[in-house]
Amino acid sequence: MNKKFGFLMCLALPVYLAGVPAYAGTLQDAVRTAVQNHPSVTAADAGYMASLRQAQEERSAYFPELSASGTAGRIYEDNATSRGLETTRGAAYSGFGEASLTMRQVIFDGMETSNRVAAANSEAKSMKSSLEETQEQIAMRASQAYIEVLRTRAAVNLILAEKKKIAEYQSRIKAMFDQGGADESELQQARDVSMIIESSLAEYQGQKEVAEAAYLEATGMMPDNEMVVPETLSAVIPETAEDAFDAAMSNHAGLRSAQQEADAADKGVNIARAAYFPDFTGELSYLKSDKKDVIGGELEDRRAVVRMNWNFSTGGEQKAEVSRQKHLYREALAKTDEMKRAIKRDIYQAYAQYRAVIKKAGLSKERVDLNKKLYKAYERQFEGSRINLLQLMRANSQLFNAQLEENDNKYTLLSVQYQVLASIGYLKSALDAAEIVKAEGAAPLAEIETAAGSAEGQSAAGE
């Protein structure tokens, strides 16, 4: 299922997005900016690069180690040689020169070097996966902030337009009251509706500022005045949560990082066990020393030897270290299982929210259509003097509330689609694919409703 889903995603996304025109200032631009510039990504990248250098450092143990030394100066010695050859005082001064060159190569160390290299490579892979996970998280935060800014801006515009309508209604009711055509209770009720609109405006303006602050944190800049509605990605969402979980098991960067950490911990056990074995090191060396014969004379020493070093811990240090590494490995395996459970939880929660928002989006659209018909009926009744202006005003407010809810659900549906892909670990790759295939404009918001109907069919199939 995993390979099949990945293959279908690669095929479906370009076809699905082929008709989407290209534009500047898109969600992809925001995500790219966030992923390239966010400090957490920079920190994760630095950690990855450091792990690569650590792996290179461990691999260097496969190669010989060269050491050279040299000494020059004047010395004074009183030893058996000088006392045997120097008859006056038994000691002598001499110019002194000495140089040596040594090459050492590990022959056998209980597989410690190979396990250290393997552990460092696993750690580097884990850091790379951790970097990808950080990028995925930042992509998620940036996309959510982008959509939230769009939602709140659209809501504020709806409220401002409604505020003008309510002001007109209130002005007409006030004029009717002044002329005796309406009582004071109608005027006060009209004022109450106006205050409700003001309260909604304050609430959504606050939400907009919060969303803009989240966008600033994710991307490092405030959102543009002109923002385009991003394309829906419902076509690449797996049909069921079970399919999504299967795909995540082989593609989620956070899970890969945990698995590679466990692999590095497993190698740590073998590194600790290497202490039970002797170390064999080959050594080639050359030493040249020059001083007066009276205190030793010239010396030349050439060696090709194998050295063995075998340490035994009488206090149980080696055994304790092996046991400690085993516990660390067990801890890493448990964290991997914990990660799997967390991913499964996130996927099932995202799908539950996705199904709920699909239904809410469909109901809100029906509610808008219903209230439009209802408002037109009220208009006819008002023209026929069957209802008063306040009742017509309330019908308008009811239509507005339905439209505001529809606006929220449209953008929430987009947001939840992105959350579903992020829970699988596919959001950034899906957005990258969309960027490659983008054309000259965004999918209109109406297409989201069409996608909602399609997704509702998928949801029904999943249930």
C-alpha positions in Angstrom: 0.0 0.0 0.0 2.8 2.4 0.9 4.6 2.2 -2.5 1.2 2.2 -4.3 0.1 5.4 -2.5 3.4 7.2 -3.1 3.3 6.2 -6.8 -0.3 7.3 -7.2 0.5 10.6 -5.4 3.3 11.4 -7.9 0.9 10.7 -10.8 -2.2 12.3 -9.5 -0.8 15.6 -8.2 0.6 16.9 -11.5 -2.6 15.9 -13.3 -4.7 17.5 -10.7 -2.8 20.7 -10.6 -2.2 21.1 -14.3 -5.0 23.6 -14.7 -3.9 25.7 -11.8 -2.4 29.0 -13.0 0.9 30.4 -11.6 1.2 33.4 -9.4 3.5 35.2 -7.0 3.0 35.4 -3.2 1.5 32.0 -2.9 1.3 29.6 0.0 4.2 27.8 -1.6 6.3 31.0 -1.4 5.4 31.4 2.2 6.3 27.8 3.0 9.6 28.1 1.1 10.5 31.2 2.9 9.7 29.7 6.3 11.6 26.4 5.5 14.7 28.3 4.3 14.9 30.9 7.0 13.4 29.6 10.2 15.9 29.3 13.1 14.7 25.9 14.0 15.5 24.6 10.5 18.9 26.3 10.6 19.6 24.7 13.9 18.5 21.3 12.6 20.7 21.7 9.5 23.7 22.6 11.6 23.2 19.5 13.8 23.0 17.4 10.6 26.2 18.8 9.2 27.9 18.3 12.6 26.8 14.6 12.5 28.3 14.2 9.1 31.6 15.5 10.4 31.3 13.1 13.3 30.8 10.2 10.9 33.9 11.3 8.9 35.9 11.5 12.1 35.0 8.0 13.1 35.8 6.7 9.6 39.3 8.1 9.9 40.1 5.3 12.4 40.3 2.9 9.4 43.4 4.7 8.1 47.0 4.7 9.6 48.0 7.3 12.1 51.4 9.1 11.4 53.4 10.9 14.1 56.7 12.7 13.7 58.9 14.3 16.3 62.2 16.2 16.4 64.5 17.6 19.1 67.6 19.7 18.8 69.8 21.5 21.3 72.6 20.9 23.9 72.5 18.4 26.7 74.4 17.4 29.8 74.5 13.7 30.8 76.0 11.7 33.6 75.4 8.0 33.0 77.2 4.7 32.9 78.7 5.4 29.4 80.1 8.8 30.3 81.5 7.6 33.6 83.3 4.8 31.8 84.8 7.0 29.1 85.3 10.4 30.8 88.2 10.1 33.2 88.1 13.6 34.7 84.6 14.1 36.0 82.4 11.2 34.7 80.0 13.5 32.8 80.0 15.5 29.6 78.2 18.1 27.5 77.1 17.5 23.9 75.2 18.9 21.0 72.0 16.8 20.6 69.7 16.0 17.7 67.0 13.4 17.5 64.1 12.7 15.0 61.5 10.0 14.8 58.7 8.9 12.5 56.0 6.4 13.5 53.1 4.9 11.7 50.4 3.0 13.6 47.5 1.0 12.2 44.8 -0.8 14.2 44.6 -4.4 13.2 41.9 -5.6 15.5 39.9 -3.9 18.2 36.9 -6.2 18.7 35.0 -4.5 15.8 34.8 -1.3 17.9 35.8 1.0 14.9 33.3 -0.6 12.5 30.5 -0.2 15.0 31.5 3.3 15.8 31.4 4.2 12.1 28.0 2.4 11.8 26.6 4.2 14.8 27.8 7.6 13.5 26.3 6.9 10.1 23.0 6.0 11.8 23.2 9.1 13.9 23.8 11.2 10.7 20.8 9.6 9.0 18.7 10.3 12.1 19.8 14.0 12.1 18.9 14.2 8.4 15.4 12.8 9.1 15.1 15.1 12.1 15.9 18.0 9.7 13.2 16.8 7.3 10.7 16.5 10.2 11.6 20.1 11.3 11.0 21.3 7.8 7.7 19.5 7.7 6.6 21.1 11.0 7.6 24.5 9.8 5.8 23.9 6.5 2.7 23.0 8.5 2.9 26.1 10.8 3.5 28.4 7.8 0.6 26.9 5.8 -1.8 27.0 8.8 -0.9 30.6 9.5 -1.3 31.5 5.8 -4.8 30.0 5.6 -5.8 31.5 9.0 -4.8 35.0 7.8 -6.9 34.4 4.6 -9.9 33.2 6.8 -9.8 36.1 9.2 -9.3 38.7 6.5 -12.3 37.3 4.5 -14.3 37.3 7.7 -13.4 40.9 8.6 -14.4 42.0 5.0 -17.8 40.2 5.4 -18.4 41.8 8.8 -17.5 45.3 7.5 -19.9 44.9 4.6 -22.6 43.7 7.0 -21.8 46.6 9.3 -22.7 49.0 6.5 -26.0 47.1 5.9 -26.9 47.1 9.6 -26.1 50.8 9.8 -28.5 51.5 6.9 -31.2 49.4 8.6 -30.7 51.2 11.8 -30.8 54.5 10.1 -34.1 53.6 8.5 -35.6 52.3 11.7 -34.5 55.5 13.5 -36.2 57.6 10.8 -39.4 55.5 11.2 -39.2 56.0 15.0 -38.8 59.7 14.6 -41.9 59.7 12.3 -43.8 57.5 14.7 -43.7 54.5 12.4 -41.7 52.3 14.9 -41.6 52.1 18.6 -38.6 52.5 20.8 -38.2 48.7 21.4 -37.6 48.2 17.7 -34.9 50.9 17.7 -33.2 49.4 20.8 -33.3 45.9 19.2 -31.7 47.4 16.0 -29.0 48.9 18.2 -28.5 45.5 19.8 -27.9 43.9 16.4 -25.4 46.6 15.6 -23.5 45.9 18.8 -23.4 42.2 18.1 -21.8 43.1 14.7 -19.3 45.3 16.5 -18.4 42.5 18.9 -17.9 40.1 16.0 -15.7 42.6 14.2 -13.6 43.0 17.3 -13.3 39.2 17.8 -12.2 38.5 14.2 -9.9 41.5 14.1 -8.2 40.0 17.1 -8.0 36.6 15.4 -6.5 38.2 12.4 -3.8 39.9 14.4 -3.0 36.5 16.1 -2.9 34.8 12.7 -0.6 37.5 11.4 1.7 37.1 14.4 1.9 33.3 13.8 2.7 34.0 10.1 5.4 36.4 11.2 6.9 33.8 13.5 6.9 31.1 10.8 8.1 33.1 7.8 10.0 36.1 9.4 7.8 38.6 7.7 4.3 40.0 7.8 1.8 38.7 5.2 1.3 40.5 2.0 -1.8 42.7 1.5 -2.7 40.5 -1.5 -2.8 36.8 -0.7 -4.2 34.1 -3.0 -6.3 31.2 -1.9 -4.1 28.0 -2.1 -5.1 25.0 -4.1 -7.0 22.1 -2.5 -4.9 18.9 -2.1 -7.8 16.6 -1.5 -6.8 14.5 -4.6 -3.7 13.2 -2.9 -5.2 12.4 0.5 -5.5 8.7 1.1 -9.1 7.4 1.3 -8.9 6.1 4.8 -7.0 6.7 8.0 -5.7 3.1 7.8 -4.2 3.8 4.4 -2.7 7.0 5.6 -1.1 5.2 8.6 0.4 2.5 6.3 1.9 5.3 4.2 3.3 7.1 7.2 5.1 4.0 8.5 7.5 4.3 5.6 7.5 8.0 4.9 7.2 9.9 8.2 10.5 11.7 8.8 10.0 11.7 12.6 9.5 8.0 12.7 12.6 7.4 10.5 14.6 9.6 12.9 13.5 7.5 15.9 14.3 4.2 14.1 17.7 5.4 13.1 18.4 6.6 16.7 17.5 3.0 17.8 19.9 1.6 15.3 22.7 3.8 16.6 21.9 2.7 20.1 22.1 -1.0 19.0 25.6 -0.3 17.6 26.4 1.3 21.0 25.9 -2.1 22.6 28.5 -3.7 20.2 30.9 -0.8 20.9 30.7 -1.5 24.7 31.2 -5.3 24.0 34.4 -4.5 22.1 36.1 -3.8 25.5 36.1 -7.5 26.2 38.6 -8.2 23.4 42.3 -7.3 23.1 43.5 -4.5 20.8 46.2 -5.3 18.2 48.0 -2.4 16.6 50.7 -2.6 13.9 53.6 -0.1 14.2 56.4 1.0 11.9 58.9 3.4 13.4 62.3 5.0 12.7 64.4 6.8 15.3 67.7 8.7 14.7 69.6 10.2 17.5 73.0 12.0 17.4 75.3 13.0 20.3 78.9 12.7 21.4 80.2 9.1 21.8 81.2 9.9 25.3 77.5 10.1 26.4 76.0 7.5 24.0 77.0 8.5 20.5 74.7 8.0 17.4 71.6 5.8 17.6 69.4 4.4 14.9 66.3 2.4 15.7 64.0 0.8 13.1 61.0 -1.3 14.2 58.1 -3.2 12.6 56.1 -4.6 15.5 52.6 -5.6 16.5 51.4 -4.4 19.9 48.7 -6.0 22.0 46.8 -4.2 24.7 44.1 -6.0 26.8 42.5 -4.2 29.7 40.6 -6.0 32.4 38.2 -4.2 34.7 38.2 -5.8 38.2 35.3 -3.6 39.4 32.8 -4.6 36.6 33.1 -1.4 34.6 32.9 -3.2 31.2 29.9 -5.3 32.2 28.1 -2.2 33.5 28.8 -0.3 30.3 27.3 -3.1 28.2 24.3 -3.2 30.4 23.9 0.6 30.2 24.0 0.5 26.4 21.4 -2.2 26.3 19.0 -0.1 28.4 19.6 2.9 26.1 18.8 0.6 23.2 15.6 -0.5 24.9 14.7 3.1 25.6 15.2 4.0 21.9 13.0 1.1 20.8 10.3 2.3 23.3 10.5 5.8 21.9 10.1 4.5 18.4 6.9 2.6 19.4 5.7 5.8 21.2 6.3 7.7 18.0 4.3 5.2 16.0 1.4 5.5 18.5 1.6 9.3 18.3 1.5 9.3 14.5 -1.4 6.9 14.5 -3.3 9.2 17.0 -2.5 12.3 14.9 -3.7 10.6 11.7 -6.9 9.3 13.2 -7.7 12.7 14.9 -6.9 14.5 11.6 -9.2 12.3 9.7 -12.0 12.6 12.3 -11.7 16.4 12.1 -11.6 16.2 8.3 -14.8 14.2 8.1 -16.5 16.6 10.5 -15.4 19.7 8.6 -16.6 18.2 5.3 -20.0 17.7 6.7 -20.0 21.1 8.3 -18.9 22.7 5.0 -21.7 21.0 3.2 -24.3 22.0 5.8 -23.1 25.6 5.9 -23.5 25.9 2.1 -27.0 24.5 2.3 -27.8 26.9 5.2 -26.6 29.9 3.1 -28.8 28.8 0.2 -31.7 28.4 2.6 -31.2 31.8 4.2 -30.9 33.5 0.9 -34.3 32.1 -0.1 -35.7 33.0 3.3 -34.4 36.6 3.0 -35.9 37.0 -0.4 -39.2 35.8 1.0 -38.9 38.3 3.8 -38.2 41.1 1.3 -41.5 40.3 -0.5 -43.3 40.2 2.8 -41.9 43.5 3.8 -42.9 45.0 0.5 -46.4 43.7 1.1 -46.3 45.2 4.6 -46.7 41.8 6.2 -43.5 42.2 8.4 -41.7 45.2 9.8 -38.2 46.5 9.0 -36.7 45.0 12.1 -37.8 41.5 11.1 -36.2 42.0 7.7 -33.1 43.2 9.4 -33.0 40.1 11.6 -33.4 37.9 8.4 -30.4 39.7 6.9 -28.4 39.1 10.1 -29.3 35.4 10.0 -28.1 35.2 6.4 -24.9 37.0 7.3 -24.2 34.5 10.2 -24.7 31.7 7.8 -22.3 33.3 5.3 -19.7 33.9 8.0 -19.9 30.3 9.1 -19.6 29.1 5.5 -16.5 31.3 5.1 -14.9 29.8 8.3 -15.7 26.2 7.1 -14.3 26.7 3.6 -10.9 27.8 5.0 -11.0 25.3 7.8 -11.5 22.5 5.3 -8.4 23.7 3.5 -6.5 23.8 6.8 -7.6 20.3 7.8 -6.6 18.9 4.4 -3.1 20.2 5.0 -3.2 18.8 8.6 -4.0 15.4 7.2 -1.0 15.4 4.8 1.2 16.8 7.6 0.2 13.9 9.9 1.4 11.5 7.2 4.6 13.4 6.6 3.6 14.3 3.0 2.7 18.0 3.3 6.1 19.5 2.2 6.5 17.0 -0.7 2.9 17.7 -1.8 3.5 21.5 -1.8 6.8 21.0 -3.6 5.1 19.0 -6.3 2.4 21.7 -6.5 5.1 24.3 -6.9 6.6 22.4 -9.8 3.4 22.1 -11.7 1.9 25.5 -10.7 0.4 27.5 -13.6 -1.1 31.0 -13.8 -3.5 31.4 -10.8 -5.1 29.7 -7.8 -8.0 27.4 -7.7 -11.1 29.5 -6.9 -12.6 29.1 -3.5 -15.7 27.6 -5.2 -13.6 24.6 -6.2 -13.1 23.9 -2.5 -16.8 23.1 -2.3 -16.5 20.7 -5.2 -13.5 19.1 -3.5 -15.6 18.9 -0.3 -18.2 16.9 -2.1 -15.6 14.6 -3.5 -13.9 14.2 -0.1 -17.3 13.5 1.5 -17.5 10.5 -0.8 -14.1 9.4 0.2 -15.1 9.9 3.9 -18.2 7.7 3.4 -16.1 5.1 1.8 -13.7 5.2 4.7 -16.5 4.9 7.2 
